[in-house]
Amino acid sequence: MAVDAATGVVRWRIPVESKLESLAVDGDRLYASAANGHLYSFESTRGAKIKWDYGKVRAIRAIGEPVADDRSVYFTLLDNVLYAFARGGGSELFSSFDLRFGDRMWVK
């Protein structure tokens, strides 16, 4: 749900399968992780819609907030793996190291 900061009027609502737990805003995009392990990108300027939903993360919840740069959005999950996704289409770019042991998990 998005609320107009000046008026308090609800601008849009989008149903998702589970409670959203973290959120990052970058321009017209909102990135969020959900309690069921789904990672979302919402486009807020054109009728508010889910741009992508990455639900193949083995239902592992995210740690902290997503972070975005010019090309990618990054999520760290409770399995200690960093995932990077293309901002636009949501394709998985890579997942990284096991932060507990420094082992390379895999890179795409």
N, C-alpha and C positions, 0 to 999 in steps of 0.2 A: 504494500500500500504506500502511495506517495501522497504527502500532504503539502499544500501550498503554504510556505512559511509565513507569508504576509496575511493570509485570510483564514488559515486553518481548514480550508475546504479540501476534502479528499479529491485528488486529481485522477488517480487510477488505483485499481486493485488487480493483482494477478494471483490466482490460486496456485499453490505448490503442494507437493505431497507431504512435506514435513516442516517443522518449525525452522525458520532461518536463524542462524546463530552468529554469523559474522557478516560484515558488509564493508565494501569499499566503493567509493564513487570516483569516477574519472571521466570528466566531460559528460557525455550523454549516456554513459554506461554505468551500470551498477553491477558489482560482482558480489556474490554471496555464497556461503556454504550452509548446508542444512544438516539437521541432526541425523538424517538417514544416509549421509555420505554423499549426497548430490552436490555438485558445484554448478552454480548458475551465472549466466550473464544476462542482464536485462537491458533492453534499449528503452530509454525513457522519453525520447523526443517524438517518436512517430506512433502514437497510440499505445505506448507501453506494452511491450511483448517480451517473452523469453527469447533471447537471441540464440542461446545454447544452454543445454543441460547435460553435464557430464556426470552420468550416474554409474560408471563402471569402476568406481574406486573402492570396490569391495566393502561398501557400507562403513568405511572408516571415517570418522569425523575429523574435521579440520582443527588445527591449533591456531589460535590468533586470527588476524585479519588477512584477507587477500591483499596482494600488492600488485600494482600494474605499472608498466613502463610503456614506451611508444609502440612496442610490438606484442608484448606478452602480458599475461596475468599469472601470478604465482600463488599456489596454495601449499601449505605444509600440513600434512595429516598426522594423526596420532601414531602412525607406523614409522614416523621419523623420516619420511620421504618427501622431498620437494617436487611438486608437479608444476610444469609450465604449459600454458595453453595459448594458442593464437587468440589475440583479442577479438578479431573479427568473426571467425568461424568456429572457434572453440576446439580446433584440432589439437591433440596432445603433441607438444613439441618435444618434451623430454620429462623423465623423472630422474632423480639424482641419487645421492648417496644416503646410506643408512647413517644418520648423524650420531648414533650411539657408538658405532664401531669404525666408521670411515670407509666401509666397504662400498664399492660401486654396485648399486642395485642393478641398473641398466640405463642406457641412454638410447633414445630413439634417433 
